């Protein structure tokens, strides 16, 4: 059974930084897509960034390009999202998600098969 657990959320000043972590367990796939989505109050869940482990190729939403960066540990069991230059629009609950099929997973979060419980990101004045 695949399990995902996020950590690293918190409150930051405008322009500040956070690094989110996603720990994965129960993996049985040689390759898969894993990434981050977020949801702000009253808004739909949107894809933020993702990576395909088979090639290492990554995807970033236009709104976060140049500010957010994905990385993995050497075992491919932990995914990080380094967030710099945080803006008001970046607040919300961030979810780690994984899918072995990689069918537009990063661009369409509804296609992810497995989800974590989320970690909250707040922006301070």
C-alpha angles and dihedrals in degrees: 000000000000115000128185126192125186128205140164101070121138146120124305139173120253107282092022130127140240134177117214122201131204119194115199127199137173093039115168100166126099091211133011145154118257129175152134132275129179139203127199122199110283093006135101122257112266135194114250108175140334144178136212108219094204094070104006091241115152140200129212128186112242090243093063103034111127092018106058126054131189125213139165136209119246093265094053089232097109128054125195131198114198108200119194131173092024117202134197089259090060094068120108141075115317119209130196114216139179136197129178094204098056096209104162088311099154095043094042110034092189089075094064112108101202128043139186124222095256138241125239124240117196129184121217127207 
